[in-house]
Amino acid sequence: MAWYDEAIFYHIYPLGLLGAPKKNEYGQPVHRLKELDPWIDHVLKIGATAIYIGPLFESVGHGYETTDYKKLDSRLGTNEDLKEFVKKCHDKGVRVIFDGVFNHTGRDFFAFQDIKHNREKSRYKDWYLNVNFWGNNEYNDGFSYANWGGYDLLVKLNQHNQEVKDYISDVIRFWVSEFDIDGIRLDAADVLDFNYMQALRQTANEVKPDFWLMGEVIHGEYSRWANENTLHSVTNYHLHKALYSGHNDHNYFEIAHTVRRLDNMGKLKLYNFVDNHDVERIYTKLNNKDHFLPTHILLYTLPGIPSLYYGSEFGIEGRKERYSDDSIRPALKLDDYKDAYTKNTCIQIVSALGKIRQNVPALSYGDYKELSLTTRQYAFSRTLDGTSVIVTVNNDDNAAHYSVSANGNYVGALSGERVTANGKLEVNVPANSGEIWLPEHCLGDWQTKTGVREKIEKSKPVPVVKKGEKPEPVKAQSVPAQQKTLVQVPNKPYEQMSVEELQAAVLQKLAKNGPVTDQMRRDVANNVYHDSLVNWVKSFR
């Protein structure tokens, strides 16, 4: 058992939260990072135990076009500021992981600048993938190169190059020795070379006990990335999509099916979330705002490691725009939410769930078992050392009755309701709500001290709105189901296929494993990244 097995993460996108300028002028450092100090206590107050923060290092704009891996972005401050922040977190028992952008660099990175100046004579010409001095790019450099996601701003590293592997491994060692971090989230892990990731895992095993490597993977067989030789965990985008669409469509079968599919990949500890810096806020995505409660109950009780994205605990809105992520990466002042702990239902829900998760080991380590399932009601247990915690959620506008196998005295962790099970746990769950039923012997002083026993208001959660602002009404968004693809899968290597051919190949593989749902089709259609699709289609066994 490692610290991350029972962690509750708080995800911070610092350039957004701290209101940094969109463009880095590489001027004198502005010590914005110091403004995060009060957020450490906030993280603890809502029951989180670890912070995932990033990107942090010198870059051109949004942070993912790295200029210098060993220097804090001057818009945020200095290395000393970052060192102090991590120490303050550690002093309060909060772990810290950084964002590792090791798939590509920005054009201002020293190795790329050397290629621009010295061209064929540059000793770094093999640090990047497919550098071609007979080609050109949108910046008219007089040479071309492989980029990430179609953006020449993001220059793809040659991960087969031993010097690149050694350099990035040295960066990890530097981050640990300089800042004492506890782990790294690998950006774009689904397009990283596997030998490259294995080298990073070897470095992680050497630098610090229980050093955690988690990767950003969107599609595919997660066990291909999360295993003893590669990464400890990956982002659980499968469950992310199921959690909001399963509520919007009144379809708990989708969520339960996703959990079963993930379980078949092995006993993985996946990084669970309902929103992050790349997707819309959960409060925006939910058609029925009352579903904030059952959605988060599932986030904190299903197998995996739960994570909150900064601000979503207040129920803030955030819609993803076509050309801007500003809406989902806003600047926030904690003082604007000082009354939220007593007046905001969303943060009351999150705080209660955080305390429950911290104090009930079965929710971190217990075996999962589905107990009852309909489109609108769902019950399951998490069992550890013979102790079973039972979770019941209801997405219907009417109260629901549950009858599941159990024995003994149980207490609702959120409501304080007591019930005795004689072979069956017979309980009623209010509309658009849920409950975590704890065996009586699991109760402790922690409940009284944290106020978890106090009944959480079951009315519609009301987010905090800054003075002078008016919340925009949220319109339900429907995504049309993708039609069956007409593209034929050619008989050639996946690397040589087009995006459309790869999408067809993935659908073909999915169909061999069982029915292909509309949600699966949407997932395939939304992935337009060639390298990611290649990895996805190869992940099928």
Sequence and secondary structure as in RCSB ss.txt:
>XXXX:A:sequence
MAWYDEAIFYHIYPLGLLGAPKKNEYGQPVHRLKELDPWIDHVLKIGATAIYIGPLFESVGHGYETTDYKKLDSR
LGTNEDLKEFVKKCHDKGVRVIFDGVFNHTGRDFFAFQDIKHNREKSRYKDWYLNVNFWGNNEYNDGFSYANWGG
YDLLVKLNQHNQEVKDYISDVIRFWVSEFDIDGIRLDAADVLDFNYMQALRQTANEVKPDFWLMGEVIHGEYSRW
ANENTLHSVTNYHLHKALYSGHNDHNYFEIAHTVRRLDNMGKLKLYNFVDNHDVERIYTKLNNKDHFLPTHILLY
TLPGIPSLYYGSEFGIEGRKERYSDDSIRPALKLDDYKDAYTKNTCIQIVSALGKIRQNVPALSYGDYKELSLTT
RQYAFSRTLDGTSVIVTVNNDDNAAHYSVSANGNYVGALSGERVTANGKLEVNVPANSGEIWLPEHCLGDWQTKT
GVREKIEKSKPVPVVKKGEKPEPVKAQSVPAQQKTLVQVPNKPYEQMSVEELQAAVLQKLAKNGPVTDQMRRDVA
NNVYHDSLVNWVKSFR
>XXXX:A:secstr
  GGGG  EEEE HHHHTT  SS    S   GGGGGHHHHHHHHHTT  EEEE   EEESSSSSSEEEEEEE TT
T  HHHHHHHHHHHHHTT EEEEEE  SEE TTSHHHHHHHHHGGG TTTTSBTT BTT   TT  S B  EETT
EEEEEEB TT HHHHHHHHHHHHHHHHHH   EEEETTGGGS HHHHHHHHHHHHHHSTT EEEE   SS GGGT
BSSSSBSEEB HHHHHHHHHHHHTT HHHHHHHHHHHHTT S   EEES  TTS  HHHH SSGGGHHHHHHHHH
HSSSEEEEETTGGGT      SS  GGGS    GGGGTTHHHH HHHHHHHHHHHHHHH THHHH EEEEEEE S
SEEEEEEEETTEEEEEEEE SSS EEEEEEEEEEEEETTT  EEEEEEEEEEEE TTEEEEEEEGGG  HHHHHH
TTTS    S       TT                      SS GGGS HHHHHHHHHHHHHHHS   HHHHHHHH
H   HHHHHHHHHT  
